[in-house]
Amino acid sequence: MSLNKNVFEQPANYLLAALPPSDYERLVSHLKLVKLSNRQILYEPGELITQVYFPNKAVVSIITTMEDGSTVEAGLVSNEGMVGIPVVLGDNITTTTASVQIPDSAMQMDADILRSEFNRGTALQSLLLRYVQSMYTQIAQGSACNRLHSLEKRLARWLLTVSDRLESEEFPLTQEFISQMLGVRRSGVTEAANILSEAGIIIYYRGQIKILNREALEKTSCECYQIIEDEYVRLLGNKPNKRPK
């Protein structure tokens, strides 16, 4: 991928942008701008995590896979975070898969270098630990949501989250992929999407989803969406996304 100096001077990733200038400048020489392609696997269960990623506008799903091959999304990472959390927790192996859901770019760093920088105990350490806590909230709240809320509400929450990360009201997502991420049958996603479509909230066509009425989508979503977003803001001190206009 061609080098874009502006990406380094003005980070699109919120974690990198939140670092004090001196800390960020120390990391710059270790950052590499890379392209993340659709369905690219960044790591799989049992594999050593050798690289970590700070996405720009790419969206990465953290996926749990069962013995029968069924999957469900445990977490979602984009420009608000980092892919490769086990590295900062003292390990480099995980039981989940990190799969690129929507392609774009990311800042890549060697896992050993990040671990070394983290252990310096600077602002990076505090920032990443707070991000880990925000991810804990996302996973915990998502688990409760998957158990207690209707598929229609869960789909609305998920679409809002993806829209926020991409800063767009239109993005490419197939119903098959959504069903895999939500851990439900495709027919269930079709039914829930039809309800939202008939209400004039979204439109779905040729693998593209467009939000027509964001306010209505937020009202349709469960409280989990706002809880997760508010916790990120509380912990990181800045908005994790820009609302589409």
N, C-alpha and C positions, 0 to 999 in steps of 0.2 A: 504494500500500500504506500502511495506517495507520501512523503513527509509534509506535514502541514504545521508550520511553526506556530500558527495561531492557536492550535489545539493545545500546545505545550504552554504557551504564554497565558491563555485564558481557558483553563480546564472546563470541559463540559460536564465532567463528573463532579457531583456535589461534594463528595468526600475530599477529593483532591483540592477542590476550590476552597474548602473550609480550612485547609491547613495554613498556618502562619507562613508568610513568604519565605523565611529562612529554611523552614522544614521542607517546604515544597521544592525549593531550589536544590536541596540536597538529593531529592528523589528524581529530579528531571532526567539526569543522565542514565538512570536505570529504567526509565519508562520507554516503551516501544508502542507506537501506534499500529494496531493490527485490525484487519477486517474480520468480522465474525459472520459466517455464512449461515443460511437457513438450515436448521436442524443440526448444526455443528455440535459435537459433543466436546465439552471442555474438560470434563473428567467423569469417570464412571466409578461405581462402588468397588472398593478394594484397590484402586489404582493410587499410585503416589501422585500427589498434587505438586507438580513442579513449577507451575505458573499460576499467578493470580491475575484477575482482570478487574479493571475499573471501567465499566461500560460507559459509552457516551450516549448513544440513543438506541443501542442494541438492547433487547429484552431477553433475559435468560431465565429459564424455569429450573428450579431445583426440584427434582422428581424422585419420588419413592416408587420402586417397582416390586411387585409381589412375585412369588414363585410361578404363578400361572401367567405372568406377563402383563397383568393389569397394572395401570399406573395412576398416580394422582399427584398433583402439584402440591409440594409442601411449602414452597416459597417462591417469590418473584424478585428478580434483581435487575435494575437498570441504572440510569444515571444517578440514582440516589445512593448507590452502594458498591459492594465489592463481591466478586465471585471467588470463593476459596477461603471461607471463614475458618475451617479447621487449622489453617496455617498459623493464625494468630492465637489459637487456643492451645498451641503446643503440640499439634499433631499434623499429619499431612495425608491422612487417609479418611475417607468418608463412606457412608452406606448409601449415599444418594448419587443421582446423575445430574450434571449441569448441562442443559441443552438449550441452544439458542432458539428462541421462539420467534423473534423478529430480528432480521439481520441489520447490522450497521457496523459500528467500530467500537473499539475499546482500547484502553491503555493497559498494556501487558507488563508484568514485572516478574522477575525470577522470585520464586517462593522463598528461597533462602535469604535473599536480600531483604525482602519485606520482613521476614522474621527477625533478622538482625536489626533493622531499623525500629521495629516494634519494641524490641528488648532494650533499646536505648532509654525508654521511659519518657519520651518527649510527647508533644501534643498529638502525634500520630497514634500513640498507644491509647490515650484517653479517647480520642475520636473513634477509633476502631472498636474499642470496648463498648462505647455507647451505641455504635451501629449494631454490634452483636445483640445488645439488649433490644434494640428496635426490631431486629429480625426474629428474636425470641417471641416478641409480642405478635408479629405477623403470623408466625407458625402456630402459636398457641390459640390466637383468635381464629385463625383459619380452620384449625381442628374443630373448635366448637361450632363454627359456622357450617362446616360440612356435615356435622351431626344434627344440628338443630334447625337450620333454615332451609327454606324451599329452594329448589333449583333455580327458579326465576330470580330470587333475591341474590343467590350466589353468583349467577351469571351477570347480573347488574353490577355487583361489587367488583367482579373480575374485569369487566369491560371498563369501568371507571379507572381502575388501577392501571391498566394498559394504556388507556387514553392519557392519563396524567404523565406517565413515564415518556411517552412519545411526543407529548405536547401537541397532540392532534386528535381530532374527532373522527378521523377516518384512518383505518389501518387494515393490513391483510391478516385474516384469520379464518381458517376453515372450521366448519362444525366438527369435523373429525378430530382436529387437533384440540379444540375446546373440550370435547368429550373426554379425551385422554387426560387433559390437565385437571378437569373437575372430577374425574373418576366415575363417570356415568356413561350410559349408553348414548349413542349418537341421536337416537330417536328422542331421548329426553331433552337434549340440547335443542333439537329442531323445534320441539313443542314450546320450550321456554323462549326461544328466539322469536317464534311466531307470535307469542303473546306480546312481547315487546314491540314487534313490528306492527302488529294490528293496532296497538295503542299509539302508534306514531312516534315511538321513542327511538327506534333504530331502524335501519334498513340494511338488509343483507343481500349481496349480489356478487357472483363470481369470486368467491373467496375473500371479499372485502366487506367490512362492517363500518357503517357510518352512524354516528350518534346524531340524531336529529333534535332531540330535546334532552339536554344534559340535566336540567333541573328535575324533570320527571324521572330520569334514570336514577338520580340520587335519592329521590323519594321512594323508588321501587326497591333500591338496595337496602340491605339490613344495616344495623348500626355498626357492624364490623368494619366497614370501609372507613368511617370517620374515626373510629377508635384507633385503628392502625396508623392513619395519617397524623392524627393529633399526637400520638406517642412519638413518632419520628420527629416532629417539630419540637416537642418538649425536650427530647434527648439531644438532638443535633443543633437546635437553635436556629434553624432556617427552614424554609419551605422546601420539601423534597421534590417539588414539581411546579410547573407553571400551568395554570389552568388554561385550556385552549380558549381562544376568543372566536 
